[in-house]
């Protein structure tokens, strides 16, 4: 029974046998501890093997004295009583005294108590009242040894709560018994005070692919970031204020937030800045992670004014509200004041605020964290001017800084919830996103306690803050079994394979468990030591893609438009089922949840009514490698390994395209003026200085030598029509201009101001329409080399079938007409031609299939 409640890891009601309340309510008797909710205030080291938290004081309630006036118990009960497990939540005095309080669950007149005094000499103080507003009630000394002692209160008090404190260390007591009688049930007002606090906003609607991401920095290149469905941006709060107290949106030579966020949003990647740590401007040069002025009360929301006011500026600039009073903007010189850019909808207000290894100065208690969140949320209900994300944009969300997940995490949240209840008029739980750091604790993610921990947090949300999002913003995976002495893990192929498999499987476990976002620590390796091999790429400056990067890219690409439907695992194979939002197609992800190079031969999947099936395996290309499977008698079979693979079922045949960012070699290059031909030729004369894929590794590539300095116009022909997906340039010095057009339609595909210096820049673009001819306009500035990236345009054999405009061809005009028709803004010359999936209904599924036919394959 004792071990049962300890393993629950929550500050929930104790489920222990205890003496029932007497029939005569006015007669003092032992209060039923099963109705108590017990809160340890000092949670720093709860869970350590050598420490015990407050519920141990109520685990032998059937063996306590009958009353404080008669403390003797039968020998049989005494012998069965546990006397070697005292309450001792903490050994380090810098984190404060031992303190805990009890919600009795009703209003009681408390008349006294008994305590099992075991060892040590301590002074206990008892208080009544309510959280954060306590009144002294009594005290007692623990100066005996292994004996029950009683205390009768001179003036019994009516209360819902009792608080106990004593000096840090062993409290000297192993059991408490509280006596009194019930005065009344909780009033409507009391119940409302601590009732669940629903989320103020609905959850962000994300697909499975958009839920998968990683931590990154502003100086990571987009060719590495491109694999993320979402990105958590590490952003030191110390960067935000300049010396004049204005908020900066540029980071020196690293770049500016406007461009960084815009680039990701254009790629369909949502970004969440994590503003971590303290600030020299706010606290002085010896600042800690708590962003308050030196000497300020860290439990007062107004101490966090500058923190909350900076977040007002972020939400005003990057949120969706365009109706912002310009006089409230506080933007540093060099940044143009802007509002309502629509680039962010959430920010994170710290990182690991409950860390313990930095000492008390760098540890947020639940009260401190709640106070900061209240300020960051809405300026503590408007008490702080121009502060809080909600003040700037009511639709902007606040994510609590990623919390470490020790045993006492839900107790930490419980106490935050109480702080809000007793310090805010609205009692609102001022966190839109509950955000934690945790991952699998076993080699096979499926065998770990990960899913159970997720469920525990989801249960807490449902009971206390329903509708709040749940993110896991950092995770890592165990890899000790793959390490080989004397071998760098980067060079260990088995290590890299297992790492990729476990990363992918952990992402999938999170999606299947209902986690709203899951970001890995982190995109790139970080220096030496413990984080040396923690990235999906190698370190800053190289960003060489590991196998795990390709596995992650395959997940986000394949599941970009898909939602998790169900877990259909069977026969020892994991089988997660997804549904594509745009086409309605079913996608299965299958893998063996083992760690022994297991292969399940001939695993069968039901194809339903689908006539076609396509398997996508991660690796080689960012989007994986796709091949067709044969549907036979309504089923497909495949060999399943420990690498997750995807099987998409479709009612229509698709054209397979593998490798959508290949280097494209021009067939001919002709300058308008013959005198410029040599300069034009130099743009493509050193292809080995550019990567073979748009996201390819650049480490070890030669530095080009031939300069291109003149201004000219040239035409490029390609050996066949291509879809262009990006461009590269090796810039040298100066600034100027470089523009590349589709020469067939005069559409600008890409441009550059050549503003870099002696560096290689690769730019991702939206997929172009198929073309076999380009026009390059080189203005001022200097460069060495240019690169084109894309893939051969699939042949479209449906030019008549999908010709809804009846102009004799199938092209983008048909897509435009179809889109207008679906929005009731136009007519179709041939509506029958638009029924791409032949189901008798014209809808968005048909439009998606037509788009695929034009740019991606057969519908």
N, C-alpha and C positions, 0 to 999 in steps of 0.2 A: 504494500500500500504506500509506504513512504517513497520508494523509488519511482512509483508510478507518477505521483504529482511532480516530483522534481524533474522528471524527463519532459514535462510539458513545455518548459522554457518560457512560460508566460507568467504575468502577475495576475492570473485569473483566479476565480474563486476556488478555495481549497475544497477538495472532495474527500474530506476525512470524517470518520465517524466521531460523533461527539454527543454529549448528553443533551436531550431536547429541552426546550424552554419549559419551565413549570407552568401549570395551568393558571396559577395565581400570579398575574403579571407584576404585582407590586412587591412580591417576595424576591429578594436578590437570589440569583442562582447563576451557575456557570453559563456564560453566553456561548451560543453554538458557533464554533469557529468555521464551520462549513459555509456560513454566510458571509465570512470576511473576505475582503479583497485587500491584500497586503502589498505595500509598496516599499521596497528598499530605496532610499534616497541616494545612497552611495553605490553606484552600479559599475564602478571602474573595473573591478576585478571579479565580479560575480561570475561563477562558472569555473574558477580556478580550483583545482583538486583540494588544496589546503584551506579553502575558505568556504563559509556557509552563509547563505543569505536568509532573510528573515523568516520565511515559512518554516524553517526548522524549529522555530519557537512554538509551533502549534501542531506538531506531528505525533504527539502522545496525549491527546486531549482526553482519552478514556482512562488515563492513569493519574489524573490530577486530584488535588484535595477537594473536599466537598465545599469548603468555604475558606476565606482568609482567616477566619477565627479558629478553624480546625484543620491544620495543615498536615496531620498525620494520614498516611495511606497504608493499606495492607501491605505486608511483606511481599506477597505475590506480585502485587502491582509495582511495588518499588523495584523488585528484582528485574521486572520486565521493562522498566523505564530506561530509555536511552539517556545516558548522562555524559557522553563524551563528544557531543556535537553541539557546541555552543554557537550562537550567532556571532560570526566574525566576517563581515563583508570586505574588509580592507586592512592592509598592514601599513600603508604609507600615509602618514599623517598629513602630508601636503594636500591630500584630497579631502580632508575634513574629517569630522567625527562620524562615528557610526550613527546612522539615523534611519528610522523607518516610521511609516504611519499606516493606520488601518482604517479602511472604510467598513464600518460595522454592518452596513447593509440596511439599517433602519435607525431610528432615533431611540437611543437607550439612556436610561439613568445608570451610570457606572458607579458602583459602590466600593469596589476594591479589586485586588488582584492577588494572585500567588505567583511566585517565581522560584524556579529550581536553581538555587545558588550552587554552582559547582566549584569554581576556582577563581583566582585573581580577585583584585579589589577594584571595583568600579563604582562610580556614581551614576545612577540612571535618573534622567529627568523625564517626567510625564507631562504632556500638554493635551488640552482639548481645544475645541473650536472647529476650524476648517483649514484646509491647505492654504498656506501662505499668510494665515492670520491666527496664530496659535496663542493660547493663554496657559500660563503655568498652572498645573494641577497638583502635582506631588513629586516626590523623589524618593529614592531608596539606595542603600549601599549593598554591594555584594561582598561582604566580608566574612562569609562562612564557607563551609566546604561540604558539598554534596548533601544539601538539605533543602526541603521545601520551606519557604518563608511566606508570610502573608502580610498584606498591607490593606488596611481599611481607610478609605478617604474620609476625612473629617467632614467635608462638604461634598456629598455626591453631586455629580454634574450630569445634565442631559446633553448628549452629544451624538453626532453621527461618526465623528472621527476621533481617534486617539493617536498621539505621536510619542515616540520613545527615542531618546538620544543618549549616547554615552561616548566616552573617550575612544578614539580610534584604536582598534586592536581587538583582542578577544573580549567579548562583552561579559563573560563570566556567567552567563545564564543559558541553559539548554531548553527550557520550556517556560511558557507563560500561560496563565489561566486568568481570564477576565470575568468579573462577576457584576451582576446588576439585573435590571429588568427592562423590558421593552416598553417605551413610552408611546410610540406611534410608528406607523409605516412612513416611508418617505412621502413628503407632500408632492403635489403636482409640480411645484416650482423646483423642489430639490431634484426630482427626476429629470426635469427639463435641463437643469444645469449641467448634468453629466450625461445627457442623452447623446446618441450618435450624431455626428456632424457630417451630413452629406456633402459631397464635392460640389463646388459652386459652378463648375463647368463640366460638360460631357467629355469623355475620353477622346483624345485625338484619334481619328480613324486612320490606322496604318495597315498596310498589307503585311504579310509575313516577311517579305523581303525588306520592307522599310523598317521593320523592327530590329534588324540585324545591323550592327555597326561596330565602331571602335573609337578609342580616344586618339586625338590627333592635335597637332599644333598648327599655327598660322603659317609656318614656314615649310610644311609638308607639301609636296607637289600634288597637283590634281591627278596626275597619272598614277599616283599611289592611293589617293583618297577615293578615286572613282569607284572602287569596289564596295564602298559603304552604302548601306541603305539609310543610315543616319550617322552623324559624327558628334561626339562629345569633345568640344574644344577646350583644352587646358588653357586657362587664361588667369594669370596672376592678378589678384585684385590690386597689388602694388603698382601695376602698370596704368591704372585707370586715371588717377589724379595727377595733374601737373603741379608745379610748385605754386601756382596761383589758385589751386583748388578747383580747376576746371577739368571736365571729363574728356579724356582723349579717346579717339576712335582710330588712331593710327599707332603703329608699334615700330617706330624707327625705320630701319632698313628692311624689316621683315614684311611690311605691307600694311594695308589698312583693312579694317573690319568690313567696310562696305563692299570692297571688291571680293574679299574672301568669302563672305556669306553669299553674295550674289552668284559667284561661280558655282557654289555647291547647290544652291536652290535651282539654278538653271539645269543642273544635272539630275534634279529630282531627289537630292540628298537633303534631308532636314538636319539642321545643326543646332546644338544646344551648348552655349558657352557655360563652362564651369568656372565661376569666379572664386578662386581659391586663395586662402591665406589672408594675412593682414596687410597693412599699408603704413609706410613710413610717413606719408602725409597725414594720416589719421592719428597715428599713435606715437610717432617719433621714431628715431633710428633703431631703437631696441624693440621693435614691434614683434608681437606674437601672432598666432593665427586669428586672434579675436580682434576684429576691426573696431576698436573703441579707443577714445582718448585715454592717455595714461592716467590711471587712478580712478577711472569711471566705474560705476556700478554695472557689472556685466549682466545683471538680471533685469535691468531697466531698458525697455525698448528704445527709449530716446537716446541711450548711449550709442546706439547703432545708426544714428541719424545720417552720417555721411555715407555709410554703406547703403542704406535704403535710398538715399537721394541719388547715388550713382546708378542704382538699378532703375529708378524712375527715368533717368536719361536714356538708358539702354532700351527700355520698353517703349518710350516715346519715339525713339528713332527707328527701331527695327520692328515694332509691333504693327498692328493693323489700324490703329486709331489715327485718323488724319486731323482730328479736331483737337489740337493741342495748343494751348496758349503759348505763343512764342516767347513771352516774357519769362516762362518757367524753364527755358532751355539754358543749360550751363555747359557749353561746348568749348573745348580748348581752341586756341588760335590755330589756324591751319586746317580745321575741319569745318566744312560748311554745315550750318544747322539744318537738319532734316527731320521730318516726322513721317510716321506711317508707311515705312518702306516695305512692310510685309515680308520681311526676311526671317524673322524669328517669332515663335509663339511661346517659348519657355526659356527660362534661365535657371541655372543651379547656383545656390548661394554660398557654397563652401565645398570642401572636399575632406571626407573622413573627419568630421568634427568631433567624433567620439573616440579618436585615437588616444591611446594611453601612454605610449612610449615617450611622448614629449613633455611629460610632467603636467601638473595642474594648470600651468599657464597656457598650455596648448590643448586643453581638454574642455569641451563644452559640456556642462551639465545639461540635463533635460530642460531645466528652467532657463539657462542661458540660451540654449538653442531655440527654445520657443520664443523668447523675447526678441531674438534677432529675426526669426521668421515673421513675427508679428509686424516688426518694422519694415522688413523687406516686402511683405505682402501688400499692405495698404497704409504704410506709415503709422502703424498701430492705431487703426481706425481714424486716421486723419490728424492724429496728435502732432505728427512731424510734417511740416509743410513740404510739398513737392517731393514726396518720398513713397517708395513702394511701387511694384510693377502694376498693381491694379489701379492705382491712382492715375497712371498714365494711360493704361489700356485695360479695361475690365475683362477683356478676353485673353489677356496674357496670363501665363501660368508660372507659378513658383515651384521649383523642385527643391526639396531639401537636399543639402549636400550629401553625397554618397556616404551612407553610414556603414561602418564596419558591422559585421553581423555576429556578435558574440552571443552567448546564451541569453543575455538579458536585453536583447534588442527590443522585444515587445514591451518589457517593463519601461525601457527608455521612452518608447512612444506613448505608453500609458501616462507617464508623468508629464510629457509634453501636452497631451490632450487635457489633463487636469489644469495645467498652467493656463491654457487658452480659456478653459471654462471659468476660471476664477479671476482672470485679468482682462478679459475682453467683454464688452457689453453684449456682443452677439455670440460669444462663446465659441466662435468658429475655429475649427482646426485649420490653421492658416498654411496648409501645404496642399498643393494640387497634385503633387507627385511624390510618392514615397519611394526613396531611392537608396539602394543598398549595394554593397560590394560582397559578392560571394560567388562561389563556383563549386564544381564537383570536388569531392574529397576522396575519390577512389579513381583507379586507373580507367575503369569503364564508367563514363558519366551516368549511364543508365542504372548502375548498381549503387550509386552514391545516395546520400541523403538530400541531394539538391532539390528534387521535386517536392519532397516532404517539407523542406524549409520554405519553398515558394508557397505551398499550400498554407502553411502556418501564417505567413504574412498576408496572404489573401484573406484568410479567415479574420485576421485582426482588422483589416480594412473593412470587410463586410460588417463587422460588429461595431466599429468605432467611427469610420470615415468612409461610408459606402460611396463607390464611384471614383475614389482616388486612384490614380494610375500607379502601377508598380513597375519600376525600372531596376535593372541590374546594370550599373554603369561601370563596373570593373569586375573582371573575372580572369583567373588564370587556372591552369590545369596541372595536375601532378604528372611529372615526367621522369621521376628518378629511375624507373625501371629501364629506361632507354639510354641512360648515360654510360659512356664507355671511357674508362680512365685513359687519359692521354690524348683523347680525341675531342676536338672542338665540336660542339653540338651542331654548329652550322654545317659541318662537313660530314655529319653522321646521317646517312640517307634514311636509316630506320627510324632514327629520332624524328626527323622532319616529316616522315610519312605518318607516324603515330601522332605527332603533334597536330598535323593537319586534320587527321581523322577525328581526334578528340575535340578540337576546336569546333569543327562543323557539327559534331554530334551534340555538343553542349549548346550551341545556338539552337539546334532543332529541339532539344529537350525544353529549352526556355520558351520557345514559340508554342510548343505543344502544351506547356503548363499554363499558358495564358499571360506570360510576362509581356508588358506593353513595349518595352525597349530592352535591348541587351547589347551592351558595348564592351568590347574586349580591351583589356590592358595589354598592349596598346598597338597602334599602327606600326611604329618603328621600334627597333631595339634601342635601349637607353644605356649607352656607355658600357661600363664594366660591371662586374658584380652580379647581384641577384637578378637584375633586369637585363642582363646581357643578351638573353635569347627570348625576351618576352614579346617581341613584336611579330607582326605579319610580314614585315620587311626588315632588312638590316638597317643599321643606324643612319643618322642624319648625314646627308651628303651623298650616300650611296643609294639607299632605298631599294636595294635589290630584292625582288619578290621571292618570298619563300613559298613552298607548296601550300602552306596554310592561307596565304593571300589568294591563291587561285581557287582553293576550296571555298573560301568566303565569298569571292566574286561570283562563283557558280551559284551559290545559294541566293545571293541578292538578285542576280540576273534572272534566274529561273522563277523565283518567287516574287518578282517585282510587282506583279498584278494579282497575286494569289492570296487567298485566306486559308488558314488552317481549318479543316473541317472535322476530322476525327482521327483517333488513334485506332488503326485496324490491325495492329501487330498480331501475328499468329505464327505458329510453328517455329518459334525461336528466331523470327525475323521481325525487326522493327518496321512498321509500315505506317507512315504518316500520310494522310490524305489531304490534299489541298484543292481548291476550286479557283480557276482563273476568273477574275471579275469581268474581264472584257470579252472573253469568248465562251465562258461557261464550261470550258474543258476541265477534266479531272487530271490532277497530277499526283502521282504516288512518289514518296521518297522512301527508299528501302535500304536497310543495312543490317549487318549482324552486330549485335551489342556485345561483342567479345573482344579479346585482346590476345588472340592466338593465331592470327593469320587464317582464320576460318573462312571457308568458301561453302556457301549453301548452293548446291547444284540444282538447276532446273526449278527454281522457285517460280510459282505461278501467280499471275495477277489477272483478275477478271476485267475484261475490256468493256463490259457492258454493251452498248450499241455502237461503240466506236469501231470504225473500220481500219484506223491507222494508229500506230503507237511509235513513240520516239524516245529513245533512252539518251539522257545527258549525263556524262560522267565528268567530275571536276578534274582539272589539270590541263596543261598545255596552253589553253586559251582562257582568257578571263571568264568568258561565258560557258566554259567547258567544251566538251567534244560530244556532238550529237550524232546518233545513227538511228536508222529505222529498225524496228522490230516487226516480226511477222505476227499478225493476229490470226490465230487458228482456233476455230470452234469457240470463238468468243473469249479467248485467253491469250496471254503472252507468257513466255517463260524466259528467265534470265538467271545467270549465276550472281548470287549476292555475296559481297565481301564486307569487310569492316569499313569500307569507304561508302558513305551515303551516295546513292545515284538516284536520278529522277526518271520517271516514266510518265510521259504525257500522252493521254488518249485523245484522239481527235476524230471528228466525223469527216474531215476533208484532208486531202494529201497536202503535205507541206514540202517546200524546197529547203533542204538543209544547207545552212551556211555556217561553216566553222572558221573562226579567225576573222573577226570583224574590224581589226585595226592593223592590217598588214601594210608594210612599206610598199608603195607603188612606184615602179620605175617608169618615168616618162618614155613614150615611144619616140616622139620627136619634140624638139624645142626650137622655135623660130622667133627671133627678135624682129620687131617691126622695122628697125633700121639695121642694115648689115653691119654698121660700125659698132653696134651693141652686142653682136652675137657672142663674142668671146666672154663678155661679162655675164650674159644670160646663161651660157653653158656652165659657167663656174658654180651656178646655184645647185647643180646636181652632179658635180664631177667627183665628189668624195662620199659616196653613199655609205661607206664603212664607218663614217663618223656619226651616223644616225642609227637608232635602234631599228630592228627588223619588225617590231610591233610597236604600236603607239604607246603602250605601257611597258615596253621592254626595258631591261636593265641597261644603264648607260656606263656602269663601271667598266673601265678597260677600253672603252671606245677611243679611237684616235681623235686628236684635235685637228680639225680641218685647217688648211693652210692658204688656199686660194681666196683672195679678197674680192668681194663684189661691192663696189662703191658708186658706180654710175647709176643714173636714173634711166629707165627704159621700160618698154612694154614688150611682152613676149607671149607667144601662144604655145600651149602644150597640148599635144595629142596623146591619148592613152591607147593601149592595144585593144581595149574593149571598154564598154561602159562600166563605170565603178560608182559605188556609193562612197562618198568621202566622209570620214568620221573624225578627221583631225589633221593638224599641220604642225610642222616643226621648223625651227630656225636656229642656227648657231649665230648669235649676235656678237658683234665685236665692239664697236665704240660709236659714240654719238647717238643721236636720235634721228628718226626719219619716218618712212612709211613703206609698208609692203602690203599689197592687196591681191587676193586671189578670187577670181570670178568663175562661175560656170559660163563658158563662152557661148553655150547654146541658148541660154536664157538671160544672160547678163545679170545673174544673181550673185551678189557678194557672198562668198562662202566664209571668208576669214580675212582679218587684217591685223597688223601689228605696227606699233610705233617704234619698234626697234630700240626700246629703252633699256635693254639689259647691257651688261658689259662682259665680254668674253665668256659667254655662257650659252648653254643649249636649252632652249625652251620648247616644250611640247604642249600644244593646245588641243583640248578636246572640243569638238563642235557637234551640233545636232546632225544626224544622218542627212546627207544631201539627197536630192533627187538624182537618179542615175545620170551620169554624164561621161562623155569620152573626150571632152575638150575643155581646157581651162585657159584663162587669160590672167597673166601675172603683170601687175603694175608696180614697179619698183620706183620709189621716190628717193628722198635723201637718206642719209645714214649709210652704215656699212654692215656687211654680214659676210659669212663664209659659206654657209650651206643652207638649203631648204629641203624639207621632206614632206611628202604627201602620204597620208594613211587612209585606208579604207578597205573595201572588199568588192569583188566582182559582183555587179548587179545581177540578181537572178533573172532568168528569162521569164517573162510573163506570157503565158499561153492563153490567157483569158480575156484578150482584148475586146472581144465582141460580147462575151457573156456578162461582163460588168460595165458595159458602156451605157450607163443610165442617162447620159446626155444625148445619146444616139448621134455622135459625131464621127463614128467609125473607128474610134480608138479608146483604149482604157488608160486614163492618165489622172493627174491630180485634179483636173476639173471635175471628174466624176466623184472624187472624194468630197470636194467642196459642195457639190450639188447634193450629195447624200447627207452631209452634215446639216446643210440648211433645211433640208426636208425634215430631218429628225427634230429640228428646232422649230418646225412649222413656219419656216421663213422662205420657202421656195417650193417649186414643183419638179417632178422627175419626168423626163420625156419617156422613159421606159422603166416604170417601177419594178417590173418583173426581173429586170437585170440586176437589181440591187439585193435580191434575196440570196446572199452568198452562201448561207448554210442550208438553203432549200427547205426551211421549216414553215414556209407560208406566211412569215411575219417579217416585216422590215423593222430592224431595231439596231441597237448599238453593237450587238454581236456581229451583224452583217458588216457594219462599218469597220470594225476591228479586223475582220477577215479580208476586207478589200484593201485596207492599209498594208496588211501582211503581204498580200499578193503583189502590191506595187513595189514594196521596199524589202520585204523579208522572205518571200517564198510563195508557194501556191496556197490559195485559201482552202 
